[in-house]
Amino acid sequence: MSTNDNSKIRLKRALWTFLLSYISVTIVATAFSFLIIAVTHAPTVPESQAVYSHAYILSEYFQPAINLINWTLFAGLYFWKRPQEHTYPNALRLGALWLPIALVVDLVFFVLIQNPISLSPHDFYIGQFPWIYLIYIAVFISPSVYVMLQKMISNK
């Protein structure tokens, strides 16, 4: 009797792709905020108020799309060279693994650890509504988006 290993998450690969994606999206999102500052000549604000700046607030509108693109690309890296794993159940498993990790990492690095871009729990979870929740949806659905795109491409 054979077992189907295609239904298991490759945990080490999932964690590495999560880490790379999280770092990547943080860099891209931060660079995008700086680009907005440069293009709009937004006034400078004290470092402790950076998340309340015009540039950051404007960038929030684009964060869900930036995240969806980024996490979808890294879902592709997770599934790379394993077309037999391009299934919606596997994609949902990966998204279901990435989402709680993202929630915890965000809590630690953007709420609990005090830094120039940290926020209070209220400001992070309520003040960034709906953007933060759209970002979390993007993290969850991005593996499924990748699988959907692969199926669309392979059917042509």
C-alpha positions as CSV (number, residue, x, y, z in Angstrom):
1,M,0.0,0.0,0.0
2,S,1.5,3.3,-1.1
3,T,1.1,6.6,0.7
4,N,0.6,9.9,-1.0
5,D,3.5,12.2,0.0
6,N,2.0,14.9,-2.2
7,S,-0.4,15.9,0.6
8,K,2.2,16.7,3.1
9,I,3.7,20.1,3.7
10,R,7.5,20.2,3.3
11,L,7.9,22.1,6.6
12,K,11.6,23.1,6.2
13,R,10.9,24.5,2.7
14,A,7.7,26.2,3.8
15,L,9.5,27.9,6.6
16,W,12.4,29.0,4.4
17,T,10.1,30.4,1.7
18,F,8.1,32.1,4.5
19,L,11.2,33.8,5.9
20,L,12.5,34.9,2.5
21,S,9.1,36.2,1.5
22,Y,8.6,38.1,4.8
23,I,12.0,39.7,4.4
24,S,11.4,40.5,0.8
25,V,8.0,42.1,1.3
26,T,9.3,44.1,4.2
27,I,12.1,45.5,2.0
28,V,9.8,46.2,-1.0
29,A,7.1,47.8,1.2
30,T,9.7,50.0,2.9
31,A,11.3,51.0,-0.4
32,F,7.9,51.8,-1.8
33,S,7.2,54.2,1.1
34,F,10.6,55.9,0.5
35,L,9.7,56.1,-3.2
36,I,6.5,57.9,-2.3
37,I,8.5,60.3,-0.1
38,A,10.8,61.0,-3.0
39,V,8.1,61.4,-5.6
40,T,5.6,63.4,-3.6
41,H,8.2,65.4,-1.6
42,A,6.3,64.5,1.5
43,P,7.4,66.4,4.6
44,T,9.8,64.6,6.9
45,V,8.4,63.4,10.2
46,P,10.2,62.3,13.4
47,E,11.3,58.7,13.2
48,S,8.9,57.8,16.0
49,Q,6.0,59.1,13.9
50,A,7.0,57.4,10.6
51,V,3.9,55.2,10.5
52,Y,1.7,58.3,10.6
53,S,3.5,60.0,7.7
54,H,1.7,60.9,4.5
55,A,4.0,58.5,2.5
56,Y,3.2,55.5,4.8
57,I,-0.5,56.1,4.9
58,L,-0.5,56.4,1.1
59,S,1.6,53.2,0.8
60,E,-1.0,51.3,2.8
61,Y,-3.4,51.4,-0.2
62,F,-0.8,49.4,-2.2
63,Q,0.3,47.0,0.5
64,P,-2.3,44.3,-0.1
65,A,-1.3,44.1,-3.8
66,I,2.4,44.2,-3.0
67,N,1.9,41.4,-0.5
68,L,-0.2,39.3,-2.9
69,I,2.4,39.5,-5.6
70,N,5.3,38.9,-3.3
71,W,3.7,35.9,-1.4
72,T,2.5,34.4,-4.7
73,L,6.0,34.5,-6.1
74,F,7.4,32.8,-3.0
75,A,4.6,30.2,-3.2
76,G,6.0,29.5,-6.7
77,L,9.4,29.1,-5.1
78,Y,7.9,26.6,-2.6
79,F,6.2,24.6,-5.4
80,W,9.2,24.9,-7.8
81,K,10.1,21.7,-9.7
82,R,7.2,19.8,-8.1
83,P,4.3,20.1,-10.4
84,Q,2.6,17.1,-8.8
85,E,2.1,19.3,-5.7
86,H,0.3,22.1,-7.6
87,T,-3.0,21.3,-6.0
88,Y,-5.5,23.5,-4.1
89,P,-5.4,21.3,-1.0
90,N,-1.6,21.7,-0.8
91,A,-1.9,25.4,-1.5
92,L,-4.5,25.8,1.3
93,R,-2.2,23.9,3.7
94,L,0.7,26.2,2.8
95,G,-1.5,29.3,3.3
96,A,-2.8,27.9,6.6
97,L,0.8,27.4,7.8
98,W,2.0,30.8,6.6
99,L,-0.9,32.9,8.0
100,P,-0.4,32.1,11.7
101,I,3.3,32.5,11.4
102,A,2.8,35.9,9.8
103,L,0.4,36.9,12.6
104,V,2.9,36.0,15.3
105,V,5.9,37.6,13.5
106,D,4.0,40.8,13.0
107,L,2.9,40.9,16.6
108,V,6.5,40.4,17.8
109,F,8.3,42.7,15.4
110,F,5.7,45.5,14.9
111,V,3.9,45.5,18.3
112,L,5.9,43.9,21.1
113,I,9.5,45.0,20.2
114,Q,9.7,48.7,20.4
115,N,11.3,50.3,17.3
116,P,10.7,53.3,15.0
117,I,7.9,51.5,13.1
118,S,6.3,49.7,16.0
119,L,2.7,50.5,16.9
120,S,0.4,49.9,19.8
121,P,-1.9,46.9,19.5
122,H,-4.8,49.3,18.8
123,D,-2.9,51.2,16.1
124,F,-1.7,48.0,14.5
125,Y,-4.9,46.0,14.5
126,I,-7.5,48.8,14.4
127,G,-5.7,51.8,13.0
128,Q,-4.5,49.9,10.0
129,F,-7.9,48.5,9.2
130,P,-8.7,47.3,6.5
131,W,-5.2,47.1,5.1
132,I,-3.6,44.8,7.6
133,Y,-6.4,42.3,7.2
134,L,-6.3,42.4,3.4
135,I,-2.6,41.7,3.8
136,Y,-3.3,38.6,5.9
137,I,-5.8,37.4,3.4
138,A,-3.1,37.9,0.7
139,V,-0.7,35.7,2.7
140,F,-3.3,33.0,3.1
141,I,-4.6,32.9,-0.5
142,S,-1.3,33.5,-2.3
143,P,-0.4,29.8,-2.6
144,S,-3.8,29.2,-4.1
145,V,-3.4,32.1,-6.5
146,Y,-0.1,30.5,-7.6
147,V,-1.8,27.1,-8.2
148,M,-4.6,28.8,-10.1
149,L,-2.2,30.7,-12.3
150,Q,-0.2,27.5,-13.0
151,K,-3.4,25.7,-14.0
152,M,-4.4,28.5,-16.3
153,I,-1.0,28.6,-18.0
154,S,-0.8,24.8,-18.3
155,N,-4.3,24.7,-20.0
156,K,-3.2,27.0,-22.8
